[in-house]
Amino acid sequence: MNIEAYKKTVIELRPALLIVAKRITQNNDDAEDVVQEVCLRLWQRCRTSGEPDNLEAYCMTMTKNISIDKIRGRRTGEPIEELHHTEAESHLPDEMLEIKEELALIHRIIAMLPPMQGKILRLKEIEGYETNEIVQMTGISNEAVRNNLSRARKQLREIYLNCVRKRENKIGILYTTE
């Protein structure tokens, strides 16, 4: 494939690839990165191994796989950034403030958990590590990871629900005294 044919192909496929990448990553910047990576890999493939039989299918599959890799590669802090990109488009400012307050409450509750439970919950639920990866990082057994995770989730749920009930009671008292 020469450079002109490559450019023509990329120009034709780019919009469809962007749609797929945005749908999977839920983030415009990540989708742009994914499509750029697909274009680079396509050029490298064409130069080394020749053009794939079904170019469009090849690019779509590559877009899907790179998008999934992009999501798996996200670590601490990125869900909040993602929240700014995707949620801001669909929520009003006061709703966004409520969401941020809820996230802050959850992070405070996690910080109150016993150290190992808090660490395992953060690794699993916030950072997205798999159980076997957590076993390797912490040096404890698979069973212990699952038990700590279960206890942490249970405590988180109980404390969170208590906080919500207290907040609702305070709001109820405010409305009845006014």
RADA-V402677 format. One record per backbone hydrogen bond with DSSP energy under -0.5 kcal/mol. NH is the residue of the N-H (numbers start at 1). CO is the residue of the C=O. If there is no record, write none. Layout:
NH/CO ; NH/CO
This chain:
6/2 ; 7/3 ; 8/4 ; 9/5 ; 10/6 ; 11/7 ; 12/8 ; 13/9 ; 14/10 ; 15/11 ; 17/13 ; 18/14 ; 19/15 ; 20/16 ; 21/17 ; 22/18 ; 23/19 ; 24/20 ; 25/21 ; 26/22 ; 31/27 ; 32/28 ; 33/29 ; 34/30 ; 35/31 ; 36/32 ; 37/33 ; 38/34 ; 39/35 ; 40/36 ; 41/37 ; 42/38 ; 43/39 ; 44/40 ; 45/41 ; 46/42 ; 47/43 ; 48/44 ; 49/45 ; 50/45 ; 55/53 ; 58/54 ; 59/55 ; 60/56 ; 61/57 ; 62/58 ; 63/59 ; 64/60 ; 65/61 ; 66/62 ; 67/63 ; 68/64 ; 69/65 ; 70/66 ; 71/67 ; 72/68 ; 73/69 ; 74/71 ; 78/75 ; 81/77 ; 82/78 ; 83/79 ; 84/80 ; 85/81 ; 86/82 ; 87/82 ; 87/83 ; 88/83 ; 90/87 ; 91/87 ; 96/92 ; 97/93 ; 98/94 ; 99/95 ; 100/96 ; 101/97 ; 102/98 ; 103/99 ; 104/100 ; 105/101 ; 106/102 ; 107/103 ; 108/104 ; 109/105 ; 110/106 ; 111/107 ; 112/108 ; 112/109 ; 113/109 ; 113/110 ; 118/114 ; 119/115 ; 120/116 ; 121/117 ; 122/118 ; 123/119 ; 124/120 ; 125/121 ; 126/121 ; 126/122 ; 127/122 ; 129/123 ; 134/130 ; 135/131 ; 136/132 ; 137/133 ; 138/134 ; 139/135 ; 145/141 ; 146/142 ; 147/143 ; 148/144 ; 149/145 ; 150/146 ; 151/147 ; 152/148 ; 153/149 ; 154/150 ; 155/151 ; 156/152 ; 157/153 ; 158/154 ; 159/155 ; 160/156 ; 161/157 ; 162/158 ; 163/159 ; 164/160 ; 165/161 ; 166/162 ; 167/163 ; 168/164 ; 169/165 ; 170/166 ; 171/167 ; 172/168 ; 173/169 ; 174/170 ; 175/171 ; 176/172 ; 177/173 ; 178/174
